[in-house]
Amino acid sequence: MIPDGAEPFKGKINQEITVTIEKEGVYGVKCTPHYGMGMVALIVAGEPVNVEEAKAVKHPGKAKKVFDELFAQAEAE
Ligand SMILES: [Cu+2]
């Protein structure tokens, strides 16, 4: 769930990471051990150019519900 040409990023457990977003669009973020429990985030940088592709991604368990809520919230802003 990142725009075309954007760099994927990955942090280690319990370590802060700093990411500079270079390409506009939406970025899905998941906590690997708690993904199925819905521990996910959505970053919207500039225009959400890849939102339809991002919405088409399938997610396990509660992650789907949380992403649906995050997309609805992003669209309401
Ligand atoms: Cu987690």
N, CA, C, O and the ligand as a Tripos MOL2 file, in Angstrom:
@<TRIPOS>MOLECULE
protein
  309   307    78     0     0
PROTEIN
NO_CHARGES

@<TRIPOS>ATOM
      1 N           0.8370   -1.2060    0.0000 N.3       1 MET1
      2 CA          0.0000    0.0000    0.0000 C.3       1 MET1
      3 C           0.8720    1.2570    0.0000 C.2       1 MET1
      4 O           0.8510    2.0450    0.9460 O.2       1 MET1
      5 N           1.6310    1.4260   -1.0680 N.am      2 ILE2
      6 CA          2.4200    2.6540   -1.2270 C.3       2 ILE2
      7 C           2.3160    3.1050   -2.6760 C.2       2 ILE2
      8 O           2.0480    2.2860   -3.5550 O.2       2 ILE2
      9 N           2.5210    4.3860   -2.9440 N.am      3 PRO3
     10 CA          2.4350    4.8470   -4.3370 C.3       3 PRO3
     11 C           3.5270    4.2180   -5.1980 C.2       3 PRO3
     12 O           4.5610    3.7860   -4.6870 O.2       3 PRO3
     13 N           3.2920    4.1700   -6.4950 N.am      4 ASP4
     14 CA          4.2980    3.6730   -7.4470 C.3       4 ASP4
     15 C           5.5890    4.4540   -7.2830 C.2       4 ASP4
     16 O           5.5770    5.6840   -7.2350 O.2       4 ASP4
     17 N           6.6900    3.7470   -7.1990 N.am      5 GLY5
     18 CA          7.9950    4.3960   -7.1300 C.3       5 GLY5
     19 C           8.4010    4.8450   -5.7460 C.2       5 GLY5
     20 O           9.5060    5.3550   -5.5620 O.2       5 GLY5
     21 N           7.5170    4.6630   -4.7530 N.am      6 ALA6
     22 CA          7.8750    5.0640   -3.3840 C.3       6 ALA6
     23 C           8.7260    3.9770   -2.7360 C.2       6 ALA6
     24 O           8.6250    2.8020   -3.0890 O.2       6 ALA6
     25 N           9.5580    4.3800   -1.7920 N.am      7 GLU7
     26 CA         10.4150    3.4430   -1.0580 C.3       7 GLU7
     27 C           9.6340    2.7990    0.0750 C.2       7 GLU7
     28 O           9.0750    3.5170    0.9040 O.2       7 GLU7
     29 N           9.5720    1.4670    0.1440 N.am      8 PRO8
     30 CA          8.9700    0.8330    1.3260 C.3       8 PRO8
     31 C           9.8460    1.1100    2.5500 C.2       8 PRO8
     32 O          11.0500    1.3240    2.4050 O.2       8 PRO8
     33 N           9.2680    1.1090    3.7390 N.am      9 PHE9
     34 CA         10.0630    1.2940    4.9520 C.3       9 PHE9
     35 C           9.6520    0.2750    5.9960 C.2       9 PHE9
     36 O           8.5120   -0.1890    6.0280 O.2       9 PHE9
     37 N          10.6140   -0.0660    6.8550 N.am     10 LYS10
     38 CA         10.3670   -1.0850    7.8680 C.3      10 LYS10
     39 C          11.1870   -0.7390    9.0970 C.2      10 LYS10
     40 O          12.3820   -0.4620    8.9990 O.2      10 LYS10
     41 N          10.5400   -0.7560   10.2520 N.am     11 GLY11
     42 CA         11.2670   -0.4800   11.4970 C.3      11 GLY11
     43 C          11.3970   -1.7450   12.3100 C.2      11 GLY11
     44 O          10.7640   -2.7580   12.0120 O.2      11 GLY11
     45 N          12.2300   -1.6810   13.3500 N.am     12 LYS12
     46 CA         12.3660   -2.8140   14.2670 C.3      12 LYS12
     47 C          11.4340   -2.5870   15.4550 C.2      12 LYS12
     48 O          11.0830   -1.4550   15.7900 O.2      12 LYS12
     49 N          11.0450   -3.7010   16.0820 N.am     13 ILE13
     50 CA         10.1530   -3.6270   17.2460 C.3      13 ILE13
     51 C          10.7720   -2.7580   18.3420 C.2      13 ILE13
     52 O          11.9520   -2.8850   18.6670 O.2      13 ILE13
     53 N           9.9460   -1.8730   18.9000 N.am     14 ASN14
     54 CA         10.3500   -0.9670   19.9820 C.3      14 ASN14
     55 C          11.4430    0.0230   19.5930 C.2      14 ASN14
     56 O          12.1220    0.5730   20.4600 O.2      14 ASN14
     57 N          11.6120    0.2490   18.3030 N.am     15 GLN15
     58 CA         12.5710    1.2840   17.8950 C.3      15 GLN15
     59 C          11.8520    2.3050   17.0400 C.2      15 GLN15
     60 O          11.1030    1.9640   16.1250 O.2      15 GLN15
     61 N          12.0950    3.5650   17.3590 N.am     16 GLU16
     62 CA         11.5150    4.6370   16.5430 C.3      16 GLU16
     63 C          12.1910    4.6500   15.1860 C.2      16 GLU16
     64 O          13.3840    4.3720   15.0590 O.2      16 GLU16
     65 N          11.4000    4.9800   14.1750 N.am     17 ILE17
     66 CA         12.0390    5.2260   12.8850 C.3      17 ILE17
     67 C          11.5530    6.5740   12.3750 C.2      17 ILE17
     68 O          10.4590    7.0250   12.7150 O.2      17 ILE17
     69 N          12.3640    7.1970   11.5690 N.am     18 THR18
     70 CA         12.0030    8.4460   10.9170 C.3      18 THR18
     71 C          11.9480    8.1740    9.4240 C.2      18 THR18
     72 O          12.8910    7.6420    8.8370 O.2      18 THR18
     73 N          10.8340    8.5460    8.8240 N.am     19 VAL19
     74 CA         10.6500    8.2950    7.4010 C.3      19 VAL19
     75 C          10.3440    9.6270    6.7220 C.2      19 VAL19
     76 O           9.5140   10.3990    7.2020 O.2      19 VAL19
     77 N          11.0030    9.8860    5.6290 N.am     20 THR20
     78 CA         10.6840   11.0730    4.8360 C.3      20 THR20
     79 C           9.8780   10.6230    3.6270 C.2      20 THR20
     80 O          10.3450    9.8380    2.8020 O.2      20 THR20
     81 N           8.6580   11.1380    3.5390 N.am     21 ILE21
     82 CA          7.7840   10.7780    2.4210 C.3      21 ILE21
     83 C           8.1610   11.6390    1.2160 C.2      21 ILE21
     84 O           8.0750   12.8660    1.2640 O.2      21 ILE21
     85 N           8.5790   10.9770    0.1360 N.am     22 GLU22
     86 CA          9.0200   11.7080   -1.0630 C.3      22 GLU22
     87 C           7.9360   11.7700   -2.1300 C.2      22 GLU22
     88 O           7.8850   12.7180   -2.9140 O.2      22 GLU22
     89 N           7.0720   10.7640   -2.1610 N.am     23 LYS23
     90 CA          6.0420   10.7000   -3.2140 C.3      23 LYS23
     91 C           4.6760   10.8930   -2.5830 C.2      23 LYS23
     92 O           4.3930   10.3240   -1.5290 O.2      23 LYS23
     93 N           3.8310   11.6890   -3.2150 N.am     24 GLU24
     94 CA          2.5000   11.8670   -2.6430 C.3      24 GLU24
     95 C           1.6320   10.6440   -2.8960 C.2      24 GLU24
     96 O           1.8220    9.9020   -3.8600 O.2      24 GLU24
     97 N           0.6680   10.4610   -1.9900 N.am     25 GLY25
     98 CA         -0.2100    9.3100   -2.0820 C.3      25 GLY25
     99 C          -0.5280    8.7820   -0.6950 C.2      25 GLY25
    100 O          -0.2300    9.4250    0.3110 O.2      25 GLY25
    101 N          -1.1410    7.5960   -0.6510 N.am     26 VAL26
    102 CA         -1.4420    6.9870    0.6460 C.3      26 VAL26
    103 C          -0.4780    5.8360    0.8940 C.2      26 VAL26
    104 O          -0.0620    5.1340   -0.0270 O.2      26 VAL26
    105 N          -0.1340    5.6640    2.1780 N.am     27 TYR27
    106 CA          0.8100    4.6450    2.6220 C.3      27 TYR27
    107 C           0.1460    3.8410    3.7360 C.2      27 TYR27
    108 O          -0.2320    4.3950    4.7680 O.2      27 TYR27
    109 N           0.0090    2.5450    3.5240 N.am     28 GLY28
    110 CA         -0.5010    1.6770    4.5790 C.3      28 GLY28
    111 C           0.6670    1.2350    5.4540 C.2      28 GLY28
    112 O           1.7430    0.9070    4.9540 O.2      28 GLY28
    113 N           0.4410    1.2310    6.7590 N.am     29 VAL29
    114 CA          1.4810    0.8190    7.7090 C.3      29 VAL29
    115 C           0.9000   -0.2810    8.5910 C.2      29 VAL29
    116 O          -0.2310   -0.1700    9.0630 O.2      29 VAL29
    117 N           1.6640   -1.3280    8.8100 N.am     30 LYS30
    118 CA          1.1860   -2.3920    9.6990 C.3      30 LYS30
    119 C           2.2500   -2.7360   10.7280 C.2      30 LYS30
    120 O           3.4510   -2.6680   10.4680 O.2      30 LYS30
    121 N           1.7630   -3.1100   11.9110 N.am     31 CYS31
    122 CA          2.6320   -3.6830   12.9420 C.3      31 CYS31
    123 C           2.5850   -5.1840   12.6830 C.2      31 CYS31
    124 O           1.5380   -5.8120   12.8410 O.2      31 CYS31
    125 N           3.7210   -5.7590   12.2850 N.am     32 THR32
    126 CA          3.7090   -7.1560   11.8420 C.3      32 THR32
    127 C           3.0870   -8.1150   12.8670 C.2      32 THR32
    128 O           2.2180   -8.9000   12.4880 O.2      32 THR32
    129 N           3.4920   -8.0890   14.1550 N.am     33 PRO33
    130 CA          2.8880   -9.0640   15.0810 C.3      33 PRO33
    131 C           1.4040   -8.8230   15.3800 C.2      33 PRO33
    132 O           0.7050   -9.7560   15.7770 O.2      33 PRO33
    133 N           0.9150   -7.6100   15.2010 N.am     34 HIS34
    134 CA         -0.4690   -7.2950   15.5670 C.3      34 HIS34
    135 C          -1.3320   -6.8910   14.3820 C.2      34 HIS34
    136 O          -2.3940   -6.2910   14.5490 O.2      34 HIS34
    137 N          -0.8670   -7.2270   13.1870 N.am     35 TYR35
    138 CA         -1.5920   -6.8570   11.9570 C.3      35 TYR35
    139 C          -3.0260   -7.3880   11.9790 C.2      35 TYR35
    140 O          -3.9770   -6.6380   11.7580 O.2      35 TYR35
    141 N          -3.1720   -8.6820   12.2460 N.am     36 GLY36
    142 CA         -4.4970   -9.3010   12.2510 C.3      36 GLY36
    143 C          -5.4090   -8.7750   13.3510 C.2      36 GLY36
    144 O          -6.6250   -8.9580   13.3010 O.2      36 GLY36
    145 N          -4.8100   -8.1190   14.3490 N.am     37 MET37
    146 CA         -5.5920   -7.5230   15.4390 C.3      37 MET37
    147 C          -5.9630   -6.0740   15.1220 C.2      37 MET37
    148 O          -6.6010   -5.3940   15.9260 O.2      37 MET37
    149 N          -5.5610   -5.6210   13.9600 N.am     38 GLY38
    150 CA         -5.9720   -4.2840   13.5340 C.3      38 GLY38
    151 C          -5.0010   -3.1780   13.8940 C.2      38 GLY38
    152 O          -5.3840   -2.0080   13.8990 O.2      38 GLY38
    153 N          -3.7520   -3.5130   14.1960 N.am     39 MET39
    154 CA         -2.7740   -2.4680   14.5220 C.3      39 MET39
    155 C          -2.1420   -1.9860   13.2130 C.2      39 MET39
    156 O          -1.0830   -2.4490   12.7890 O.2      39 MET39
    157 N          -2.8390   -1.0450   12.6030 N.am     40 VAL40
    158 CA         -2.4080   -0.5270   11.3030 C.3      40 VAL40
    159 C          -2.5870    0.9890   11.3010 C.2      40 VAL40
    160 O          -3.2510    1.5530   12.1700 O.2      40 VAL40
    161 N          -1.9880    1.6280   10.3190 N.am     41 ALA41
    162 CA         -2.0910    3.0800   10.1930 C.3      41 ALA41
    163 C          -2.1350    3.4490    8.7220 C.2      41 ALA41
    164 O          -1.7360    2.6730    7.8540 O.2      41 ALA41
    165 N          -2.6230    4.6350    8.4660 N.am     42 LEU42
    166 CA         -2.6900    5.1250    7.0940 C.3      42 LEU42
    167 C          -2.0860    6.5310    7.0670 C.2      42 LEU42
    168 O          -2.5180    7.4230    7.7980 O.2      42 LEU42
    169 N          -1.0850    6.7060    6.2160 N.am     43 ILE43
    170 CA         -0.4810    8.0260    6.0230 C.3      43 ILE43
    171 C          -1.0110    8.5740    4.6990 C.2      43 ILE43
    172 O          -0.9760    7.8880    3.6780 O.2      43 ILE43
    173 N          -1.4980    9.8020    4.7240 N.am     44 VAL44
    174 CA         -1.9410   10.4480    3.4830 C.3      44 VAL44
    175 C          -1.0290   11.6520    3.2590 C.2      44 VAL44
    176 O          -1.0340   12.6010    4.0440 O.2      44 VAL44
    177 N          -0.2470   11.6040    2.1800 N.am     45 ALA45
    178 CA          0.6950   12.6860    1.8600 C.3      45 ALA45
    179 C           0.2370   13.3510    0.5640 C.2      45 ALA45
    180 O           0.2640   12.7340   -0.5010 O.2      45 ALA45
    181 N          -0.1720   14.5760    0.6570 N.am     46 GLY46
    182 CA         -0.6190   15.2980   -0.5410 C.3      46 GLY46
    183 C          -1.8720   14.6730   -1.1220 C.2      46 GLY46
    184 O          -2.7750   14.2840   -0.3810 O.2      46 GLY46
    185 N          -1.9350   14.5760   -2.4360 N.am     47 GLU47
    186 CA         -3.1000   13.9850   -3.1020 C.3      47 GLU47
    187 C          -3.0510   12.4640   -2.9540 C.2      47 GLU47
    188 O          -1.9940   11.8580   -3.1290 O.2      47 GLU47
    189 N          -4.1920   11.8420   -2.6310 N.am     48 PRO48
    190 CA         -4.1970   10.3730   -2.4690 C.3      48 PRO48
    191 C          -4.2770    9.6510   -3.8220 C.2      48 PRO48
    192 O          -5.2580    8.9700   -4.1220 O.2      48 PRO48
    193 N          -3.2170    9.8170   -4.6320 N.am     49 VAL49
    194 CA         -3.2330    9.3530   -6.0330 C.3      49 VAL49
    195 C          -3.4230    7.8450   -6.1880 C.2      49 VAL49
    196 O          -3.9380    7.3920   -7.2100 O.2      49 VAL49
    197 N          -3.0170    7.0690   -5.1940 N.am     50 ASN50
    198 CA         -3.0990    5.6000   -5.3020 C.3      50 ASN50
    199 C          -4.1750    5.0160   -4.3910 C.2      50 ASN50
    200 O          -4.1190    3.8380   -4.0380 O.2      50 ASN50
    201 N          -5.1560    5.8380   -4.0110 N.am     51 VAL51
    202 CA         -6.1200    5.3660   -3.0060 C.3      51 VAL51
    203 C          -6.9220    4.1510   -3.4830 C.2      51 VAL51
    204 O          -7.2200    3.2610   -2.6860 O.2      51 VAL51
    205 N          -7.2710    4.1020   -4.7620 N.am     52 GLU52
    206 CA         -8.0730    2.9520   -5.2350 C.3      52 GLU52
    207 C          -7.2630    1.6580   -5.1700 C.2      52 GLU52
    208 O          -7.7870    0.6220   -4.7600 O.2      52 GLU52
    209 N          -6.0000    1.7070   -5.5680 N.am     53 GLU53
    210 CA         -5.1310    0.5240   -5.4710 C.3      53 GLU53
    211 C          -4.9570    0.1140   -4.0090 C.2      53 GLU53
    212 O          -4.9860   -1.0710   -3.6780 O.2      53 GLU53
    213 N          -4.7780    1.1040   -3.1450 N.am     54 ALA54
    214 CA         -4.5790    0.8120   -1.7210 C.3      54 ALA54
    215 C          -5.8290    0.1710   -1.1210 C.2      54 ALA54
    216 O          -5.7310   -0.7570   -0.3180 O.2      54 ALA54
    217 N          -7.0000    0.6670   -1.5130 N.am     55 LYS55
    218 CA         -8.2540    0.1130   -0.9810 C.3      55 LYS55
    219 C          -8.5010   -1.3120   -1.4470 C.2      55 LYS55
    220 O          -9.1930   -2.0780   -0.7780 O.2      55 LYS55
    221 N          -7.9300   -1.6700   -2.6060 N.am     56 ALA56
    222 CA         -8.1520   -3.0080   -3.1730 C.3      56 ALA56
    223 C          -7.3180   -4.0850   -2.4820 C.2      56 ALA56
    224 O          -7.5380   -5.2760   -2.7030 O.2      56 ALA56
    225 N          -6.3610   -3.6730   -1.6460 N.am     57 VAL57
    226 CA         -5.5100   -4.6470   -0.9540 C.3      57 VAL57
    227 C          -6.3290   -5.3770    0.1120 C.2      57 VAL57
    228 O          -7.0780   -4.7530    0.8650 O.2      57 VAL57
    229 N          -6.1800   -6.7030    0.1700 N.am     58 LYS58
    230 CA         -6.9080   -7.5170    1.1550 C.3      58 LYS58
    231 C          -6.1270   -7.5850    2.4660 C.2      58 LYS58
    232 O          -4.8970   -7.6370    2.4650 O.2      58 LYS58
    233 N          -6.8560   -7.5830    3.5830 N.am     59 HIS59
    234 CA         -6.2170   -7.6360    4.8990 C.3      59 HIS59
    235 C          -6.8780   -8.6940    5.7670 C.2      59 HIS59
    236 O          -8.0690   -8.9650    5.6150 O.2      59 HIS59
    237 N          -6.1120   -9.2970    6.6810 N.am     60 PRO60
    238 CA         -6.6780  -10.3140    7.5670 C.3      60 PRO60
    239 C          -7.3940   -9.6940    8.7670 C.2      60 PRO60
    240 O          -7.0630   -8.5980    9.2200 O.2      60 PRO60
    241 N          -8.3740  -10.4250    9.2560 N.am     61 GLY61
    242 CA         -9.0140  -10.1070   10.5390 C.3      61 GLY61
    243 C          -9.4570   -8.6680   10.6930 C.2      61 GLY61
    244 O         -10.0950   -8.0930    9.8110 O.2      61 GLY61
    245 N          -9.1020   -8.1010   11.8370 N.am     62 LYS62
    246 CA         -9.5710   -6.7650   12.2000 C.3      62 LYS62
    247 C          -8.8800   -5.6640   11.3830 C.2      62 LYS62
    248 O          -9.3610   -4.5310   11.3400 O.2      62 LYS62
    249 N          -7.7670   -5.9890   10.7440 N.am     63 ALA63
    250 CA         -7.0540   -4.9750    9.9490 C.3      63 ALA63
    251 C          -7.9440   -4.4170    8.8420 C.2      63 ALA63
    252 O          -7.8800   -3.2290    8.5270 O.2      63 ALA63
    253 N          -8.7750   -5.2780    8.2530 N.am     64 LYS64
    254 CA         -9.6740   -4.8100    7.1910 C.3      64 LYS64
    255 C         -10.6280   -3.7360    7.7220 C.2      64 LYS64
    256 O         -10.8180   -2.6900    7.1020 O.2      64 LYS64
    257 N         -11.2230   -4.0220    8.8850 N.am     65 LYS65
    258 CA        -12.1800   -3.0850    9.4890 C.3      65 LYS65
    259 C         -11.4930   -1.7510    9.8020 C.2      65 LYS65
    260 O         -12.0380   -0.6820    9.5250 O.2      65 LYS65
    261 N         -10.3020   -1.8280   10.3760 N.am     66 VAL66
    262 CA         -9.5930   -0.5910   10.7510 C.3      66 VAL66
    263 C          -9.2050    0.2010    9.5050 C.2      66 VAL66
    264 O          -9.3590    1.4220    9.4780 O.2      66 VAL66
    265 N          -8.7000   -0.4830    8.4690 N.am     67 PHE67
    266 CA         -8.3650    0.2480    7.2450 C.3      67 PHE67
    267 C          -9.6110    0.8800    6.6230 C.2      67 PHE67
    268 O          -9.5460    2.0070    6.1320 O.2      67 PHE67
    269 N         -10.7440    0.1740    6.6350 N.am     68 ASP68
    270 CA        -11.9890    0.7590    6.1090 C.3      68 ASP68
    271 C         -12.3220    2.0510    6.8550 C.2      68 ASP68
    272 O         -12.7160    3.0450    6.2450 O.2      68 ASP68
    273 N         -12.1600    2.0260    8.1720 N.am     69 GLU69
    274 CA        -12.4340    3.2210    8.9870 C.3      69 GLU69
    275 C         -11.4560    4.3480    8.6680 C.2      69 GLU69
    276 O         -11.8390    5.5150    8.5830 O.2      69 GLU69
    277 N         -10.1810    3.9790    8.4920 N.am     70 LEU70
    278 CA         -9.1560    4.9940    8.2010 C.3      70 LEU70
    279 C          -9.3940    5.6450    6.8370 C.2      70 LEU70
    280 O          -9.2290    6.8550    6.6870 O.2      70 LEU70
    281 N          -9.7820    4.8410    5.8440 N.am     71 PHE71
    282 CA        -10.0850    5.4130    4.5290 C.3      71 PHE71
    283 C         -11.2850    6.3420    4.5990 C.2      71 PHE71
    284 O         -11.2830    7.4130    3.9930 O.2      71 PHE71
    285 N         -12.3170    5.9320    5.3440 N.am     72 ALA72
    286 CA        -13.5170    6.7690    5.4880 C.3      72 ALA72
    287 C         -13.1640    8.0930    6.1680 C.2      72 ALA72
    288 O         -13.6540    9.1540    5.7790 O.2      72 ALA72
    289 N         -12.3130    8.0140    7.1820 N.am     73 GLN73
    290 CA        -11.8810    9.1930    7.9300 C.3      73 GLN73
    291 C         -11.0510   10.1210    7.0220 C.2      73 GLN73
    292 O         -11.2250   11.3400    7.0430 O.2      73 GLN73
    293 N         -10.1590    9.5340    6.2380 N.am     74 ALA74
    294 CA         -9.3060   10.3320    5.3360 C.3      74 ALA74
    295 C         -10.1610   11.0460    4.2940 C.2      74 ALA74
    296 O          -9.8900   12.1920    3.9340 O.2      74 ALA74
    297 N         -11.1900   10.3620    3.8160 N.am     75 GLU75
    298 CA        -12.0480   10.9600    2.7820 C.3      75 GLU75
    299 C         -12.9470   12.0520    3.3500 C.2      75 GLU75
    300 O         -13.3810   12.9450    2.6220 O.2      75 GLU75
    301 N         -13.2220   11.9810    4.6410 N.am     76 ALA76
    302 CA        -14.0920   12.9940    5.2770 C.3      76 ALA76
    303 C         -13.3380   14.3030    5.5270 C.2      76 ALA76
    304 O         -13.9500   15.3430    5.7740 O.2      76 ALA76
    305 N         -11.9870   14.2400    5.4590 N.am     77 GLU77
    306 CA        -11.1910   15.4430    5.7780 C.3      77 GLU77
    307 C         -10.9780   16.3360    4.5640 C.2      77 GLU77
    308 O         -10.3330   17.3780    4.6700 O.2      77 GLU77
    309 CU          1.5780   -4.0030   17.4050 Cu       78 CU78
@<TRIPOS>BOND
     1     1     2 1
     2     2     3 1
     3     3     4 2
     4     3     5 am
     5     5     6 1
     6     6     7 1
     7     7     8 2
     8     7     9 am
     9     9    10 1
    10    10    11 1
    11    11    12 2
    12    11    13 am
    13    13    14 1
    14    14    15 1
    15    15    16 2
    16    15    17 am
    17    17    18 1
    18    18    19 1
    19    19    20 2
    20    19    21 am
    21    21    22 1
    22    22    23 1
    23    23    24 2
    24    23    25 am
    25    25    26 1
    26    26    27 1
    27    27    28 2
    28    27    29 am
    29    29    30 1
    30    30    31 1
    31    31    32 2
    32    31    33 am
    33    33    34 1
    34    34    35 1
    35    35    36 2
    36    35    37 am
    37    37    38 1
    38    38    39 1
    39    39    40 2
    40    39    41 am
    41    41    42 1
    42    42    43 1
    43    43    44 2
    44    43    45 am
    45    45    46 1
    46    46    47 1
    47    47    48 2
    48    47    49 am
    49    49    50 1
    50    50    51 1
    51    51    52 2
    52    51    53 am
    53    53    54 1
    54    54    55 1
    55    55    56 2
    56    55    57 am
    57    57    58 1
    58    58    59 1
    59    59    60 2
    60    59    61 am
    61    61    62 1
    62    62    63 1
    63    63    64 2
    64    63    65 am
    65    65    66 1
    66    66    67 1
    67    67    68 2
    68    67    69 am
    69    69    70 1
    70    70    71 1
    71    71    72 2
    72    71    73 am
    73    73    74 1
    74    74    75 1
    75    75    76 2
    76    75    77 am
    77    77    78 1
    78    78    79 1
    79    79    80 2
    80    79    81 am
    81    81    82 1
    82    82    83 1
    83    83    84 2
    84    83    85 am
    85    85    86 1
    86    86    87 1
    87    87    88 2
    88    87    89 am
    89    89    90 1
    90    90    91 1
    91    91    92 2
    92    91    93 am
    93    93    94 1
    94    94    95 1
    95    95    96 2
    96    95    97 am
    97    97    98 1
    98    98    99 1
    99    99   100 2
   100    99   101 am
   101   101   102 1
   102   102   103 1
   103   103   104 2
   104   103   105 am
   105   105   106 1
   106   106   107 1
   107   107   108 2
   108   107   109 am
   109   109   110 1
   110   110   111 1
   111   111   112 2
   112   111   113 am
   113   113   114 1
   114   114   115 1
   115   115   116 2
   116   115   117 am
   117   117   118 1
   118   118   119 1
   119   119   120 2
   120   119   121 am
   121   121   122 1
   122   122   123 1
   123   123   124 2
   124   123   125 am
   125   125   126 1
   126   126   127 1
   127   127   128 2
   128   127   129 am
   129   129   130 1
   130   130   131 1
   131   131   132 2
   132   131   133 am
   133   133   134 1
   134   134   135 1
   135   135   136 2
   136   135   137 am
   137   137   138 1
   138   138   139 1
   139   139   140 2
   140   139   141 am
   141   141   142 1
   142   142   143 1
   143   143   144 2
   144   143   145 am
   145   145   146 1
   146   146   147 1
   147   147   148 2
   148   147   149 am
   149   149   150 1
   150   150   151 1
   151   151   152 2
   152   151   153 am
   153   153   154 1
   154   154   155 1
   155   155   156 2
   156   155   157 am
   157   157   158 1
   158   158   159 1
   159   159   160 2
   160   159   161 am
   161   161   162 1
   162   162   163 1
   163   163   164 2
   164   163   165 am
   165   165   166 1
   166   166   167 1
   167   167   168 2
   168   167   169 am
   169   169   170 1
   170   170   171 1
   171   171   172 2
   172   171   173 am
   173   173   174 1
   174   174   175 1
   175   175   176 2
   176   175   177 am
   177   177   178 1
   178   178   179 1
   179   179   180 2
   180   179   181 am
   181   181   182 1
   182   182   183 1
   183   183   184 2
   184   183   185 am
   185   185   186 1
   186   186   187 1
   187   187   188 2
   188   187   189 am
   189   189   190 1
   190   190   191 1
   191   191   192 2
   192   191   193 am
   193   193   194 1
   194   194   195 1
   195   195   196 2
   196   195   197 am
   197   197   198 1
   198   198   199 1
   199   199   200 2
   200   199   201 am
   201   201   202 1
   202   202   203 1
   203   203   204 2
   204   203   205 am
   205   205   206 1
   206   206   207 1
   207   207   208 2
   208   207   209 am
   209   209   210 1
   210   210   211 1
   211   211   212 2
   212   211   213 am
   213   213   214 1
   214   214   215 1
   215   215   216 2
   216   215   217 am
   217   217   218 1
   218   218   219 1
   219   219   220 2
   220   219   221 am
   221   221   222 1
   222   222   223 1
   223   223   224 2
   224   223   225 am
   225   225   226 1
   226   226   227 1
   227   227   228 2
   228   227   229 am
   229   229   230 1
   230   230   231 1
   231   231   232 2
   232   231   233 am
   233   233   234 1
   234   234   235 1
   235   235   236 2
   236   235   237 am
   237   237   238 1
   238   238   239 1
   239   239   240 2
   240   239   241 am
   241   241   242 1
   242   242   243 1
   243   243   244 2
   244   243   245 am
   245   245   246 1
   246   246   247 1
   247   247   248 2
   248   247   249 am
   249   249   250 1
   250   250   251 1
   251   251   252 2
   252   251   253 am
   253   253   254 1
   254   254   255 1
   255   255   256 2
   256   255   257 am
   257   257   258 1
   258   258   259 1
   259   259   260 2
   260   259   261 am
   261   261   262 1
   262   262   263 1
   263   263   264 2
   264   263   265 am
   265   265   266 1
   266   266   267 1
   267   267   268 2
   268   267   269 am
   269   269   270 1
   270   270   271 1
   271   271   272 2
   272   271   273 am
   273   273   274 1
   274   274   275 1
   275   275   276 2
   276   275   277 am
   277   277   278 1
   278   278   279 1
   279   279   280 2
   280   279   281 am
   281   281   282 1
   282   282   283 1
   283   283   284 2
   284   283   285 am
   285   285   286 1
   286   286   287 1
   287   287   288 2
   288   287   289 am
   289   289   290 1
   290   290   291 1
   291   291   292 2
   292   291   293 am
   293   293   294 1
   294   294   295 1
   295   295   296 2
   296   295   297 am
   297   297   298 1
   298   298   299 1
   299   299   300 2
   300   299   301 am
   301   301   302 1
   302   302   303 1
   303   303   304 2
   304   303   305 am
   305   305   306 1
   306   306   307 1
   307   307   308 2
@<TRIPOS>SUBSTRUCTURE
     1 MET1         2 RESIDUE 1 A MET
     2 ILE2         6 RESIDUE 1 A ILE
     3 PRO3        10 RESIDUE 1 A PRO
     4 ASP4        14 RESIDUE 1 A ASP
     5 GLY5        18 RESIDUE 1 A GLY
     6 ALA6        22 RESIDUE 1 A ALA
     7 GLU7        26 RESIDUE 1 A GLU
     8 PRO8        30 RESIDUE 1 A PRO
     9 PHE9        34 RESIDUE 1 A PHE
    10 LYS10       38 RESIDUE 1 A LYS
    11 GLY11       42 RESIDUE 1 A GLY
    12 LYS12       46 RESIDUE 1 A LYS
    13 ILE13       50 RESIDUE 1 A ILE
    14 ASN14       54 RESIDUE 1 A ASN
    15 GLN15       58 RESIDUE 1 A GLN
    16 GLU16       62 RESIDUE 1 A GLU
    17 ILE17       66 RESIDUE 1 A ILE
    18 THR18       70 RESIDUE 1 A THR
    19 VAL19       74 RESIDUE 1 A VAL
    20 THR20       78 RESIDUE 1 A THR
    21 ILE21       82 RESIDUE 1 A ILE
    22 GLU22       86 RESIDUE 1 A GLU
    23 LYS23       90 RESIDUE 1 A LYS
    24 GLU24       94 RESIDUE 1 A GLU
    25 GLY25       98 RESIDUE 1 A GLY
    26 VAL26      102 RESIDUE 1 A VAL
    27 TYR27      106 RESIDUE 1 A TYR
    28 GLY28      110 RESIDUE 1 A GLY
    29 VAL29      114 RESIDUE 1 A VAL
    30 LYS30      118 RESIDUE 1 A LYS
    31 CYS31      122 RESIDUE 1 A CYS
    32 THR32      126 RESIDUE 1 A THR
    33 PRO33      130 RESIDUE 1 A PRO
    34 HIS34      134 RESIDUE 1 A HIS
    35 TYR35      138 RESIDUE 1 A TYR
    36 GLY36      142 RESIDUE 1 A GLY
    37 MET37      146 RESIDUE 1 A MET
    38 GLY38      150 RESIDUE 1 A GLY
    39 MET39      154 RESIDUE 1 A MET
    40 VAL40      158 RESIDUE 1 A VAL
    41 ALA41      162 RESIDUE 1 A ALA
    42 LEU42      166 RESIDUE 1 A LEU
    43 ILE43      170 RESIDUE 1 A ILE
    44 VAL44      174 RESIDUE 1 A VAL
    45 ALA45      178 RESIDUE 1 A ALA
    46 GLY46      182 RESIDUE 1 A GLY
    47 GLU47      186 RESIDUE 1 A GLU
    48 PRO48      190 RESIDUE 1 A PRO
    49 VAL49      194 RESIDUE 1 A VAL
    50 ASN50      198 RESIDUE 1 A ASN
    51 VAL51      202 RESIDUE 1 A VAL
    52 GLU52      206 RESIDUE 1 A GLU
    53 GLU53      210 RESIDUE 1 A GLU
    54 ALA54      214 RESIDUE 1 A ALA
    55 LYS55      218 RESIDUE 1 A LYS
    56 ALA56      222 RESIDUE 1 A ALA
    57 VAL57      226 RESIDUE 1 A VAL
    58 LYS58      230 RESIDUE 1 A LYS
    59 HIS59      234 RESIDUE 1 A HIS
    60 PRO60      238 RESIDUE 1 A PRO
    61 GLY61      242 RESIDUE 1 A GLY
    62 LYS62      246 RESIDUE 1 A LYS
    63 ALA63      250 RESIDUE 1 A ALA
    64 LYS64      254 RESIDUE 1 A LYS
    65 LYS65      258 RESIDUE 1 A LYS
    66 VAL66      262 RESIDUE 1 A VAL
    67 PHE67      266 RESIDUE 1 A PHE
    68 ASP68      270 RESIDUE 1 A ASP
    69 GLU69      274 RESIDUE 1 A GLU
    70 LEU70      278 RESIDUE 1 A LEU
    71 PHE71      282 RESIDUE 1 A PHE
    72 ALA72      286 RESIDUE 1 A ALA
    73 GLN73      290 RESIDUE 1 A GLN
    74 ALA74      294 RESIDUE 1 A ALA
    75 GLU75      298 RESIDUE 1 A GLU
    76 ALA76      302 RESIDUE 1 A ALA
    77 GLU77      306 RESIDUE 1 A GLU
    78 CU78       309 GROUP 0 **** ****
